[in-house]
Amino acid sequence: MTADPTLTDLAQQATSARRAPDYGHDALITCDRLVRIFSADGIEVQALQGLDLLVREGELMALVGASGSGKSTLMNILAGLDTPTAGAARVAGHDLLAMTAKDRLAYRRTVVGFVWQQTSRNLLPYLTAAQNVALPLQLAGDRSRRGRHARAERVAELLELLEVADCRDRRPHEMSGGQQQRVAIAVALANDPAVLLADEPTGELDSHTAEQIFAAFRTANERLGTTIVIVTHDQAVAGEVRRTVAIRDGRTSTEVLRRSEVDETTGRERVVAREYAMLDRAGRLQLPADYIRALDMRDRVALELEEDHIGVWPDDSTER
């Protein structure tokens, strides 16, 4: 009798079953069957279960999902703060599974920027706003190729861009929560990263201030061309981006894509949203949870292949 496979076995299978080498070759971020297993006291928990994700250069997108879905685990991996167990992950040409500790440090300093939910984690309390923004430039050293004058210009440019120039000589406790987060975005952008990651950046802010923070992300995306990935529970924020990817049970489950079109009747521009289910190589997809609840779908569904689509219905058989 063959023993049931462990999570480690499944992770090894995910590695051997990667897609062809050209999968995601034109994407800035590529996750291919990404697996992350945590072990404690002999118990294994699979936080990511073969997650697939492609992010194109210049995108401003949101990741959403319930607590425990794997969002923060994915963000920590993309930020170089954690290491995947199996699968493949590349960011701006960097293989996240192959980097040494030294490579990972350089990666965090120059390739990705990160904004935490807690404003207190983003800024050093004893430094002014300008000094906080200058610090990543100083730590990058020769990699930044910036002298003292050039660093000062970069600091002034970012504080002005994010509308906190008047805070340059203030320490964090002398700024509002919204000002602190905008300075934190400037810190994350200091070394001109390929990707800016933000984990619940508006979670501690009121709705009006949250709108200002999202406007700052949009400014960075549009003016600097920075690719930005935001993890959020805030549906108002998720609704402002062109692409929202939902994660469920450690996998990407659905995407909402938004596009602008002109209403032929009124001549006004409107945003049209369409939801898609993600399909993996095995043909599996996750139907949106609210769709399943609305039709009381359980255990199995009825399928019918049409000429241009597949019909999916609740199981109406008597054998359930």
Backbone bond lengths (Angstrom), bond angles and torsions (degrees), N, CA, C in turn:
res aa  C-N    CA-C-N  psi(-1)  N-CA   C-N-CA  omega(-1)  CA-C   N-CA-C  phi
1 M - - - 1.469 - - 1.531 109.28 -
2 T 1.308 116.52 135.62 1.463 121.21 -178.77 1.511 110.01 -89.93
3 A 1.319 116.60 131.70 1.467 120.55 -179.89 1.514 110.41 -70.19
4 D 1.343 114.86 150.46 1.461 119.19 176.28 1.516 109.49 -63.12
5 P 1.327 117.64 142.94 1.464 120.15 -179.41 1.519 111.92 -68.11
6 T 1.316 116.52 142.31 1.463 120.71 174.21 1.508 109.02 -82.27
7 L 1.339 116.23 172.69 1.456 120.07 177.33 1.517 110.90 -63.17
8 T 1.346 115.93 -33.90 1.467 119.04 177.76 1.526 110.52 -64.23
9 D 1.336 116.53 -40.00 1.467 120.16 176.27 1.521 110.48 -60.23
10 L 1.325 115.76 -43.62 1.459 119.93 -179.73 1.523 110.73 -64.31
11 A 1.328 116.82 -36.78 1.464 120.13 178.19 1.523 110.59 -64.14
12 Q 1.335 116.46 -41.48 1.462 119.49 178.29 1.518 111.06 -64.55
13 Q 1.331 116.60 -36.80 1.457 119.90 176.70 1.528 110.54 -64.13
14 A 1.323 116.47 -38.45 1.469 119.90 179.24 1.515 110.86 -63.51
15 T 1.336 116.99 -38.99 1.455 120.35 178.97 1.519 111.04 -65.17
16 S 1.342 117.21 -44.48 1.467 120.53 -177.87 1.512 112.21 -71.59
17 A 1.338 116.94 -17.56 1.464 120.13 -176.52 1.511 112.48 -104.30
18 R 1.305 117.57 23.20 1.465 119.81 178.18 1.518 111.14 -58.66
19 R 1.297 114.40 159.63 1.454 119.76 177.61 1.524 110.62 -71.32
20 A 1.329 114.70 177.38 1.459 120.36 177.05 1.528 109.77 -60.13
21 P 1.337 117.92 153.60 1.470 121.17 -175.92 1.521 114.08 -57.11
22 D 1.345 117.99 -23.35 1.460 118.95 -177.09 1.527 112.75 -86.58
23 Y 1.355 117.89 1.69 1.459 120.16 178.71 1.530 109.33 -63.08
24 G 1.321 116.10 123.08 1.452 121.30 178.10 1.513 114.96 69.24
25 H 1.328 117.86 20.24 1.472 119.96 -175.55 1.520 112.03 -63.68
26 D 1.337 117.00 -25.73 1.468 119.82 -179.12 1.526 112.21 -99.87
27 A 1.340 117.84 9.46 1.462 121.38 179.75 1.523 110.33 -97.68
28 L 1.316 116.78 150.54 1.461 120.71 177.17 1.530 110.59 -76.44
29 I 1.339 116.37 -37.33 1.462 122.11 176.26 1.525 108.36 -121.32
30 T 1.326 115.93 127.44 1.459 121.27 178.26 1.521 109.42 -129.95
31 C 1.327 116.48 120.80 1.461 122.08 171.68 1.523 107.08 -118.75
32 D 1.324 116.51 121.80 1.460 122.00 -176.22 1.522 108.97 -122.98
33 R 1.339 115.62 107.96 1.461 121.44 -179.84 1.531 111.63 51.07
34 L 1.301 115.59 48.57 1.462 121.58 -174.71 1.528 110.86 -73.66
35 V 1.320 115.10 131.27 1.467 122.18 -178.41 1.520 109.40 -124.45
36 R 1.334 116.16 136.58 1.467 120.63 171.69 1.512 108.23 -135.96
37 I 1.328 115.40 118.87 1.456 122.30 -179.30 1.522 109.27 -113.74
38 F 1.318 116.25 130.66 1.457 121.90 174.60 1.528 108.26 -107.93
39 S 1.324 116.91 135.17 1.461 121.94 -179.42 1.522 109.91 -122.37
40 A 1.338 115.18 135.41 1.468 120.71 176.88 1.520 108.82 -153.20
41 D 1.313 115.28 126.83 1.466 121.27 178.70 1.521 112.20 54.26
42 G 1.327 115.96 40.05 1.447 120.66 177.64 1.514 115.24 78.12
43 I 1.338 117.42 3.04 1.464 121.63 179.73 1.526 109.03 -106.07
44 E 1.325 116.62 129.81 1.463 121.67 179.27 1.529 110.37 -105.37
45 V 1.319 115.42 133.40 1.463 121.38 176.74 1.513 107.80 -123.81
46 Q 1.328 116.40 126.38 1.455 120.97 -178.60 1.529 109.20 -96.92
47 A 1.330 116.02 101.97 1.463 120.75 -177.61 1.524 111.68 -76.20
48 L 1.330 116.77 -36.98 1.467 121.94 174.87 1.516 107.74 -118.92
49 Q 1.327 116.45 130.30 1.455 120.89 -171.85 1.532 111.77 -120.48
50 G 1.318 115.53 58.74 1.457 119.36 179.54 1.518 112.32 85.11
51 L 1.327 116.05 45.61 1.468 121.62 -176.35 1.526 111.53 -75.11
52 D 1.326 115.91 136.42 1.463 122.91 175.28 1.527 109.18 -115.76
53 L 1.328 116.20 137.15 1.468 119.83 178.55 1.518 109.74 -159.35
54 L 1.320 116.03 134.60 1.463 122.32 172.47 1.523 108.45 -123.41
55 V 1.326 116.68 132.87 1.467 122.07 176.09 1.523 107.62 -126.73
56 R 1.311 116.74 123.45 1.461 121.40 -178.90 1.522 111.07 -83.38
57 E 1.309 115.34 154.26 1.462 120.29 178.39 1.522 110.17 -61.23
58 G 1.330 115.93 134.28 1.452 121.37 178.12 1.512 114.98 89.46
59 E 1.325 117.82 -0.60 1.472 120.26 -179.84 1.522 111.26 -73.90
60 L 1.330 115.19 149.82 1.464 123.49 166.59 1.522 104.83 -121.22
61 M 1.319 117.43 107.21 1.458 120.51 -171.96 1.520 111.13 -134.87
62 A 1.340 115.31 163.51 1.464 121.36 -179.81 1.520 110.10 -121.15
63 L 1.337 115.62 144.93 1.462 123.33 171.25 1.520 107.81 -110.91
64 V 1.330 117.09 127.96 1.457 121.03 -179.79 1.518 109.17 -127.33
65 G 1.328 115.81 162.44 1.458 120.73 179.09 1.503 110.36 161.23
66 A 1.330 115.54 159.17 1.462 120.65 -179.71 1.523 110.63 -67.48
67 S 1.317 115.71 163.30 1.465 120.58 175.20 1.516 109.63 -58.81
68 G 1.338 116.87 132.07 1.455 121.04 -178.87 1.511 114.53 87.93
69 S 1.326 117.03 3.98 1.467 119.85 -177.80 1.524 112.79 -76.39
70 G 1.339 117.47 -19.19 1.461 120.72 -179.78 1.509 114.16 115.17
71 K 1.338 117.98 2.41 1.465 121.64 -176.87 1.531 111.98 -60.29
72 S 1.326 115.84 -52.20 1.465 119.19 -176.52 1.532 111.47 -67.69
73 T 1.327 116.81 -34.75 1.468 119.90 176.15 1.516 110.12 -60.86
74 L 1.326 116.48 -44.54 1.465 120.95 178.48 1.523 110.58 -61.98
75 M 1.329 117.46 -44.14 1.464 120.70 -178.94 1.525 111.05 -63.17
76 N 1.339 117.03 -40.68 1.464 120.01 179.30 1.525 111.34 -64.22
77 I 1.323 116.84 -35.54 1.462 120.39 177.58 1.527 110.08 -68.21
78 L 1.320 116.59 -46.86 1.469 119.94 -179.20 1.530 111.25 -64.30
79 A 1.330 116.23 -29.80 1.466 120.49 -179.58 1.522 112.79 -81.66
80 G 1.337 117.52 -5.45 1.463 119.83 -177.92 1.504 113.16 78.45
81 L 1.347 117.55 16.56 1.458 121.74 178.99 1.525 111.74 -92.81
82 D 1.319 116.80 -14.13 1.453 122.19 179.73 1.524 108.16 -142.89
83 T 1.325 116.70 162.36 1.461 121.86 -176.77 1.523 109.98 -116.63
84 P 1.330 118.91 132.94 1.467 120.68 177.90 1.523 110.84 -65.63
85 T 1.317 115.98 153.59 1.458 121.65 175.68 1.521 110.92 -82.07
86 A 1.328 116.55 -38.92 1.460 121.03 -177.50 1.524 109.14 -161.88
87 G 1.329 114.94 176.05 1.455 120.49 -175.87 1.511 110.19 91.79
88 A 1.310 116.80 -156.52 1.463 121.95 179.14 1.518 109.48 -138.61
89 A 1.334 116.08 142.01 1.464 121.89 177.60 1.516 108.87 -147.70
90 R 1.305 116.10 124.82 1.463 121.85 178.15 1.524 109.38 -131.21
91 V 1.321 115.13 139.26 1.457 121.75 175.84 1.517 108.18 -133.05
92 A 1.322 116.46 118.83 1.469 121.69 178.82 1.524 111.92 51.02
93 G 1.334 115.92 40.87 1.458 120.94 177.85 1.515 115.34 84.91
94 H 1.325 118.11 -0.91 1.467 121.94 -179.52 1.527 110.01 -96.89
95 D 1.320 116.56 126.09 1.458 122.62 177.21 1.529 107.99 -82.93
96 L 1.328 116.95 111.10 1.460 120.59 -173.88 1.518 113.45 -72.18
97 L 1.328 117.49 -15.38 1.462 119.83 178.17 1.519 112.16 -89.63
98 A 1.334 116.86 -15.79 1.468 120.05 -173.58 1.524 113.49 -105.12
99 M 1.323 118.59 -5.31 1.457 120.85 -174.70 1.523 112.46 -74.34
100 T 1.323 115.73 141.96 1.458 121.54 172.47 1.531 108.69 -80.59
101 A 1.329 116.08 172.55 1.463 120.11 178.28 1.527 111.06 -60.05
102 K 1.344 116.89 -38.46 1.469 121.11 178.11 1.517 110.52 -66.86
103 D 1.330 116.74 -42.70 1.462 120.68 177.91 1.526 110.45 -60.71
104 R 1.330 115.71 -41.38 1.462 120.51 -177.02 1.531 111.14 -65.29
105 L 1.323 116.50 -37.40 1.461 120.04 178.22 1.523 110.41 -64.65
106 A 1.318 116.84 -46.57 1.467 120.87 178.12 1.522 110.78 -62.99
107 Y 1.315 116.46 -37.48 1.464 121.92 178.81 1.528 110.26 -61.46
108 R 1.330 116.96 -46.01 1.463 120.10 -178.98 1.521 111.93 -66.66
109 R 1.322 116.86 -29.12 1.468 119.93 -177.79 1.522 113.36 -81.68
110 T 1.326 117.58 -28.42 1.471 119.17 -170.35 1.521 115.71 -125.30
111 V 1.333 118.84 -23.34 1.469 120.34 -173.82 1.519 112.10 -98.53
112 V 1.337 117.11 -37.47 1.466 120.80 -179.24 1.520 110.88 -123.46
113 G 1.328 114.33 146.58 1.457 120.93 169.62 1.515 107.57 -113.44
114 F 1.344 117.21 153.24 1.465 119.84 -175.15 1.521 109.51 -138.47
115 V 1.342 115.67 135.71 1.463 121.91 175.09 1.524 107.80 -121.97
116 W 1.339 116.42 122.27 1.454 121.75 179.78 1.517 110.90 -86.81
117 Q 1.339 115.40 162.31 1.464 120.72 175.65 1.529 110.67 -65.22
118 Q 1.340 115.96 -45.78 1.463 119.88 -176.72 1.526 109.28 -76.99
119 T 1.315 116.30 117.12 1.468 119.99 -178.94 1.524 111.18 -58.42
120 S 1.346 116.98 -30.48 1.462 120.19 -177.88 1.529 112.24 -67.97
121 R 1.344 118.31 -20.01 1.462 120.84 -178.99 1.525 111.93 -85.60
122 N 1.310 117.29 -14.52 1.457 120.14 -173.25 1.527 114.12 -90.41
123 L 1.320 116.72 -25.66 1.466 120.23 -173.43 1.523 110.51 -127.73
124 L 1.334 116.23 144.38 1.461 120.91 173.81 1.525 108.29 -79.18
125 P 1.332 117.92 125.44 1.469 120.50 -170.75 1.519 115.14 -66.45
126 Y 1.344 117.95 -23.28 1.462 120.21 -176.02 1.528 112.44 -94.07
127 L 1.342 117.77 2.40 1.466 121.75 177.42 1.521 110.53 -108.44
128 T 1.314 116.21 150.15 1.458 120.17 174.97 1.530 109.27 -74.30
129 A 1.334 115.63 172.12 1.464 119.96 178.44 1.524 110.55 -57.86
130 A 1.328 116.30 -46.46 1.464 120.19 -178.88 1.526 111.00 -63.27
131 Q 1.320 117.28 -40.52 1.464 120.43 -179.83 1.529 111.35 -67.69
132 N 1.340 116.75 -36.18 1.463 120.25 177.05 1.523 111.02 -63.55
133 V 1.326 117.00 -42.06 1.466 120.59 -179.68 1.528 110.71 -70.03
134 A 1.323 116.74 -34.12 1.466 120.58 -178.97 1.525 112.39 -73.03
135 L 1.333 117.28 -25.90 1.466 120.54 -174.20 1.536 113.58 -58.14
136 P 1.340 120.54 -47.07 1.469 119.13 178.42 1.525 112.87 -59.96
137 L 1.324 116.91 -33.54 1.465 120.63 178.03 1.519 110.65 -66.66
138 Q 1.328 115.74 -39.58 1.466 119.44 179.42 1.531 110.90 -69.48
139 L 1.333 117.00 -40.00 1.460 121.05 -179.72 1.524 111.84 -66.95
140 A 1.337 116.67 -31.25 1.467 120.19 179.56 1.511 111.37 -68.98
141 G 1.338 117.18 -24.55 1.461 121.58 176.71 1.509 112.31 57.25
142 D 1.350 116.39 -128.56 1.459 121.66 -176.39 1.517 112.26 -63.39
143 R 1.335 116.89 -25.41 1.458 119.22 -178.49 1.520 111.43 -62.75
144 S 1.350 117.00 -33.29 1.463 120.05 -178.08 1.521 112.35 -77.55
145 R 1.358 116.29 -21.74 1.465 121.82 -179.24 1.538 111.35 52.07
146 R 1.320 116.56 39.19 1.463 121.09 179.94 1.522 109.63 -122.89
147 G 1.322 116.74 128.85 1.445 120.93 172.94 1.515 109.88 -81.09
148 R 1.349 116.39 -179.85 1.465 120.33 -176.56 1.525 111.54 -59.51
149 H 1.329 117.43 -42.98 1.468 120.27 -178.91 1.527 110.75 -65.54
150 A 1.329 116.32 -42.96 1.465 120.19 -179.73 1.530 110.89 -65.27
151 R 1.335 116.75 -36.51 1.459 119.84 177.62 1.523 110.87 -64.66
152 A 1.335 115.99 -42.64 1.467 119.80 179.09 1.522 111.06 -62.47
153 E 1.327 116.74 -38.48 1.467 120.64 177.80 1.525 111.02 -65.39
154 R 1.349 116.76 -40.97 1.458 120.73 179.45 1.525 110.54 -63.92
155 V 1.327 117.09 -42.35 1.460 121.27 178.59 1.523 110.51 -60.32
156 A 1.335 116.19 -48.55 1.468 120.74 -178.94 1.527 110.68 -62.48
157 E 1.342 116.41 -40.31 1.468 121.19 -179.75 1.530 111.11 -60.83
158 L 1.328 117.20 -46.05 1.462 120.53 -176.47 1.528 111.84 -71.02
159 L 1.325 117.51 -41.19 1.459 119.94 178.80 1.529 110.58 -63.98
160 E 1.318 116.54 -37.30 1.470 120.78 177.20 1.525 110.46 -68.38
161 L 1.321 116.74 -44.31 1.462 121.76 -178.78 1.528 111.17 -58.99
162 L 1.329 116.42 -39.19 1.459 120.95 -176.05 1.530 112.26 -96.08
163 E 1.320 116.14 11.35 1.468 123.79 172.46 1.532 113.16 61.15
164 V 1.327 115.80 39.96 1.466 120.79 174.64 1.526 110.37 -130.47
165 A 1.323 116.49 28.87 1.466 120.13 179.89 1.528 111.24 -61.46
166 D 1.336 116.14 -30.79 1.465 119.28 -179.31 1.525 112.28 -73.07
167 C 1.325 116.82 -7.19 1.469 120.90 179.67 1.525 112.32 -99.37
168 R 1.302 118.62 5.50 1.458 121.13 -170.23 1.524 112.87 -56.69
169 D 1.333 117.94 -34.30 1.462 120.70 -177.30 1.530 113.13 -102.12
170 R 1.331 116.47 10.66 1.467 120.44 178.78 1.527 110.86 -96.53
171 R 1.319 114.83 147.15 1.461 120.47 172.41 1.535 108.67 -88.81
172 P 1.322 118.21 162.23 1.463 120.41 -174.19 1.526 114.94 -51.14
173 H 1.336 118.40 -40.96 1.463 119.44 -177.52 1.525 112.09 -67.94
174 E 1.335 117.22 -12.05 1.467 121.30 178.65 1.528 111.69 -96.15
175 M 1.330 116.80 6.10 1.464 121.65 -179.50 1.521 110.81 -118.79
176 S 1.329 116.36 155.64 1.461 120.81 174.49 1.528 109.23 -73.98
177 G 1.335 116.70 168.11 1.460 120.61 178.66 1.520 112.12 -59.97
178 G 1.327 116.39 -40.38 1.458 119.78 178.89 1.518 112.59 -66.04
179 Q 1.336 116.02 -39.92 1.463 120.00 177.24 1.523 110.84 -64.86
180 Q 1.329 116.27 -40.56 1.463 119.65 178.69 1.531 110.61 -61.09
181 Q 1.343 117.57 -42.66 1.457 119.24 -178.77 1.523 111.77 -68.91
182 R 1.315 118.06 -34.14 1.477 119.33 177.29 1.528 110.82 -69.71
183 V 1.321 116.79 -36.70 1.469 119.16 173.89 1.522 109.46 -65.63
184 A 1.346 116.82 -38.71 1.469 120.55 178.01 1.531 111.12 -61.05
185 I 1.319 117.22 -38.01 1.467 120.60 176.75 1.530 109.60 -64.50
186 A 1.332 116.25 -40.52 1.464 119.95 176.89 1.526 111.20 -61.60
187 V 1.330 117.03 -40.23 1.465 121.11 177.17 1.530 109.70 -61.23
188 A 1.322 116.47 -45.33 1.471 120.97 -178.72 1.523 112.28 -65.61
189 L 1.332 116.74 -26.38 1.468 121.24 -178.80 1.530 113.32 -92.27
190 A 1.320 117.08 -5.79 1.467 120.97 -169.94 1.519 113.19 -52.72
191 N 1.336 117.57 -45.85 1.465 121.05 -176.27 1.527 112.78 -92.80
192 D 1.342 116.01 21.20 1.466 121.52 177.08 1.530 110.85 52.80
193 P 1.343 117.62 59.03 1.466 120.35 -176.68 1.517 112.20 -68.37
194 A 1.328 115.96 156.42 1.461 120.71 175.70 1.523 110.45 -70.83
195 V 1.346 115.97 -32.06 1.465 121.62 -176.28 1.517 109.72 -136.15
196 L 1.332 115.90 136.94 1.459 121.66 172.16 1.526 107.52 -111.64
197 L 1.334 117.03 122.76 1.458 123.11 179.41 1.524 108.80 -108.93
198 A 1.322 116.02 137.78 1.463 119.98 -179.31 1.523 109.10 -136.11
199 D 1.329 116.41 122.70 1.465 122.18 -178.02 1.525 109.51 -103.10
200 E 1.327 117.06 104.02 1.464 123.70 -179.12 1.533 111.81 49.54
201 P 1.338 118.27 54.43 1.469 120.14 -173.41 1.525 114.37 -68.55
202 T 1.339 117.67 -15.14 1.468 119.66 179.68 1.528 111.36 -110.73
203 G 1.339 117.02 11.20 1.460 121.10 -173.51 1.522 114.21 -63.23
204 E 1.332 118.36 -27.63 1.466 120.65 -177.48 1.529 112.20 -104.59
205 L 1.339 117.13 12.87 1.460 120.87 -173.18 1.524 111.63 -116.75
206 D 1.336 116.33 153.76 1.461 119.60 175.48 1.525 109.51 -72.96
207 S 1.330 117.07 168.84 1.460 121.26 -172.02 1.531 112.61 -62.72
208 H 1.326 117.30 -38.27 1.471 120.02 -179.60 1.527 110.32 -66.47
209 T 1.329 116.61 -44.94 1.467 120.12 179.16 1.518 110.25 -66.94
210 A 1.342 117.16 -36.21 1.464 121.11 178.08 1.528 110.68 -60.32
211 E 1.318 117.01 -39.17 1.472 120.69 177.13 1.526 110.59 -61.85
212 Q 1.325 116.99 -39.02 1.467 120.52 178.82 1.529 111.09 -66.16
213 I 1.337 116.43 -38.52 1.461 120.00 179.75 1.516 110.11 -67.13
214 F 1.329 116.79 -42.32 1.457 118.49 178.91 1.531 110.17 -65.28
215 A 1.326 117.40 -36.68 1.464 120.36 175.96 1.528 110.58 -60.26
216 A 1.333 116.49 -34.99 1.470 120.10 177.94 1.523 110.73 -66.89
217 F 1.334 117.08 -41.41 1.472 119.80 176.16 1.532 110.53 -62.12
218 R 1.304 116.06 -42.79 1.468 119.56 -179.58 1.525 110.44 -63.18
219 T 1.326 116.48 -40.35 1.465 120.01 177.90 1.521 110.70 -60.94
220 A 1.333 116.90 -44.98 1.466 120.78 179.05 1.524 110.83 -62.16
221 N 1.321 116.19 -39.69 1.459 120.56 179.73 1.520 111.72 -66.71
222 E 1.322 116.49 -45.52 1.465 120.63 -175.30 1.522 112.77 -78.54
223 R 1.317 117.95 -40.26 1.466 121.25 -174.62 1.519 112.66 -84.82
224 L 1.336 116.59 -35.97 1.462 120.13 -177.21 1.522 112.87 -103.49
225 G 1.332 117.10 -13.52 1.465 120.34 -179.38 1.511 113.26 75.64
226 T 1.331 118.07 15.35 1.460 121.68 -177.92 1.523 111.12 -72.17
227 T 1.324 116.26 133.31 1.462 121.46 173.76 1.520 108.19 -75.57
228 I 1.337 117.10 130.40 1.461 120.98 -173.63 1.527 110.28 -129.40
229 V 1.337 115.58 130.38 1.459 122.63 176.53 1.528 107.41 -121.23
230 I 1.336 116.22 121.61 1.460 121.87 -176.16 1.519 109.85 -116.88
231 V 1.333 117.13 124.31 1.460 121.64 169.66 1.519 107.50 -88.64
232 T 1.330 117.24 129.03 1.455 119.05 -176.23 1.525 111.74 -153.53
233 H 1.345 115.20 149.19 1.459 122.06 168.20 1.528 109.45 -99.57
234 D 1.324 116.57 -9.01 1.461 122.44 -175.26 1.529 109.53 -78.47
235 Q 1.324 116.75 108.12 1.462 119.96 -177.97 1.523 111.91 -66.00
236 A 1.336 117.01 -26.31 1.463 119.52 177.23 1.525 110.16 -65.46
237 V 1.332 116.69 -40.31 1.466 120.74 177.35 1.520 110.18 -69.07
238 A 1.343 116.67 -46.31 1.465 120.41 -179.66 1.523 111.24 -59.34
239 G 1.337 116.66 -33.57 1.452 120.32 -178.80 1.512 114.15 -75.87
240 E 1.332 117.58 -9.62 1.463 121.29 -177.64 1.531 112.49 -91.10
241 V 1.319 118.14 -10.99 1.461 119.94 -177.46 1.520 109.90 -99.74
242 R 1.326 115.75 160.10 1.459 120.38 -178.94 1.516 112.88 -73.99
243 R 1.334 117.16 -23.06 1.463 120.61 -175.86 1.519 109.72 -140.67
244 T 1.321 115.76 125.95 1.456 122.07 175.87 1.519 108.22 -121.70
245 V 1.327 116.91 124.82 1.461 122.10 179.82 1.522 108.39 -110.06
246 A 1.339 115.51 126.44 1.461 120.67 178.48 1.523 109.87 -96.90
247 I 1.333 115.97 136.91 1.463 122.24 176.69 1.520 108.52 -111.84
248 R 1.333 116.24 132.74 1.459 121.48 179.26 1.525 108.96 -139.76
249 D 1.323 115.92 128.02 1.467 121.04 178.53 1.532 112.61 53.67
250 G 1.331 115.87 40.70 1.462 119.89 174.45 1.506 115.58 78.18
251 R 1.340 117.55 11.68 1.464 121.15 177.57 1.522 109.54 -134.53
252 T 1.322 116.38 153.58 1.458 119.34 170.14 1.521 107.52 -70.50
253 S 1.331 117.18 129.79 1.462 120.59 -174.48 1.523 112.53 -110.10
254 T 1.325 117.06 -49.73 1.465 120.36 -179.04 1.519 110.42 -140.00
255 E 1.313 115.49 160.72 1.460 122.82 172.97 1.517 108.98 -130.29
256 V 1.313 115.90 143.70 1.455 121.96 169.70 1.518 107.33 -114.44
257 L 1.324 116.59 121.77 1.453 122.28 177.66 1.523 108.65 -108.97
258 R 1.322 116.19 134.49 1.459 121.77 -179.20 1.520 109.47 -119.20
259 R 1.315 115.24 138.81 1.467 120.24 177.85 1.516 109.18 -141.46
260 S 1.317 115.68 154.76 1.457 121.08 179.33 1.524 109.92 -93.76
261 E 1.310 115.28 139.20 1.458 119.98 174.75 1.526 108.60 -145.28
262 V 1.322 116.30 159.17 1.457 121.69 -177.92 1.519 109.00 -95.59
263 D 1.336 116.22 127.66 1.456 121.98 177.18 1.529 108.64 -70.47
264 E 1.328 116.19 121.38 1.470 120.37 -176.29 1.522 112.07 -65.34
265 T 1.321 116.96 -26.27 1.470 120.26 -178.15 1.527 111.93 -79.70
266 T 1.337 116.27 -48.03 1.472 119.98 -175.61 1.520 113.52 -97.29
267 G 1.342 116.85 -19.66 1.457 120.15 -176.45 1.510 113.33 78.32
268 R 1.316 117.04 5.15 1.458 121.19 -178.68 1.524 110.51 -92.21
269 E 1.345 114.64 150.53 1.455 119.38 177.91 1.529 109.84 -82.40
270 R 1.312 116.63 138.16 1.448 121.30 177.61 1.517 109.31 -137.18
271 V 1.334 115.66 159.08 1.459 121.47 178.81 1.522 108.50 -100.01
272 V 1.318 115.58 126.24 1.464 122.01 179.57 1.524 108.16 -109.27
273 A 1.340 116.91 128.55 1.466 121.82 -179.42 1.521 109.83 -111.25
274 R 1.328 115.82 140.66 1.460 120.96 175.95 1.518 108.94 -135.77
275 E 1.341 115.31 136.24 1.459 120.48 -178.03 1.525 110.58 -100.02
276 Y 1.347 115.31 139.40 1.451 122.32 179.94 1.522 109.37 -126.42
277 A 1.335 116.92 144.22 1.458 121.93 170.91 1.518 108.03 -92.83
278 M 1.337 116.42 140.66 1.455 120.97 -179.16 1.526 110.09 -84.57
279 L 1.303 116.92 134.76 1.457 123.58 -177.55 1.519 109.15 -113.75
280 D 1.371 116.79 123.81 1.452 118.07 179.19 1.529 110.36 -93.18
281 R 1.330 115.57 -179.69 1.461 119.70 -174.12 1.519 112.93 -65.51
282 A 1.338 116.96 -24.18 1.460 120.29 179.06 1.527 111.70 -83.93
283 G 1.331 116.23 1.28 1.454 120.04 179.89 1.514 114.20 85.20
284 R 1.351 116.84 10.18 1.455 120.16 -179.09 1.518 110.93 -85.75
285 L 1.335 115.63 143.89 1.457 120.72 173.07 1.515 108.64 -141.24
286 Q 1.328 115.57 156.35 1.456 121.42 176.74 1.519 108.50 -108.62
287 L 1.330 116.28 114.00 1.452 119.37 176.32 1.521 109.13 -72.05
288 P 1.327 118.24 144.77 1.462 120.26 178.41 1.525 111.42 -55.58
289 A 1.329 116.09 138.15 1.461 121.09 -175.06 1.527 112.05 -59.31
290 D 1.344 117.98 -38.01 1.463 118.89 -178.66 1.527 111.48 -69.99
291 Y 1.347 118.16 -29.28 1.457 120.70 174.49 1.531 109.89 -64.99
292 I 1.332 115.85 -44.23 1.465 120.90 -178.07 1.521 110.83 -63.08
293 R 1.342 115.67 -43.64 1.467 119.41 179.23 1.523 111.61 -65.22
294 A 1.330 116.64 -40.60 1.464 120.70 -176.77 1.526 111.79 -62.02
295 L 1.332 117.81 -33.86 1.462 121.96 -177.90 1.525 112.64 -105.53
296 D 1.339 116.73 7.48 1.455 122.14 179.30 1.530 111.40 51.38
297 M 1.321 115.83 48.53 1.460 120.54 178.59 1.528 109.50 -82.07
298 R 1.339 116.43 133.85 1.456 121.34 179.78 1.518 109.94 -146.41
299 D 1.304 115.78 143.72 1.463 123.55 171.21 1.529 114.07 65.63
300 R 1.320 117.34 -57.91 1.459 120.04 -179.45 1.527 109.41 -150.49
301 V 1.334 115.46 162.76 1.467 121.46 179.20 1.522 108.88 -130.67
302 A 1.315 115.89 158.13 1.462 121.41 176.90 1.517 109.30 -89.42
303 L 1.337 117.03 138.39 1.458 122.90 -178.44 1.520 110.60 -120.62
304 E 1.309 115.35 149.56 1.459 120.25 173.38 1.519 108.78 -146.88
305 L 1.318 116.61 126.06 1.454 122.11 -179.73 1.524 109.67 -86.69
306 E 1.319 115.67 119.66 1.465 122.18 175.49 1.519 108.16 -104.13
307 E 1.311 115.85 177.37 1.464 119.69 -176.50 1.522 112.05 -62.42
308 D 1.330 117.22 -37.77 1.465 119.43 -175.37 1.525 113.27 -127.88
309 H 1.339 118.24 11.41 1.452 119.18 177.82 1.529 109.62 -163.14
310 I 1.326 115.19 170.69 1.458 122.16 174.85 1.521 108.12 -113.85
311 G 1.308 116.74 127.25 1.457 121.16 176.48 1.511 110.81 -87.32
312 V 1.329 116.58 138.24 1.462 122.28 178.95 1.523 108.09 -127.01
313 W 1.356 116.09 123.04 1.457 121.13 -178.27 1.524 110.50 -131.08
314 P 1.342 117.19 157.50 1.467 119.50 172.66 1.527 108.94 -60.46
315 D 1.327 114.63 149.15 1.456 120.76 178.41 1.534 109.55 -66.38
316 D 1.348 116.24 116.88 1.454 119.88 -178.83 1.524 112.44 -107.84
317 S 1.348 115.75 12.69 1.452 118.96 179.23 1.529 110.07 -76.64
318 T 1.302 115.57 165.89 1.475 119.32 179.82 1.521 111.48 -87.06
319 E 1.345 116.86 -11.24 1.475 121.15 -177.84 1.524 108.75 -100.06
320 R 1.312 117.69 88.86 1.456 121.71 -178.11 1.513 109.71 -121.00
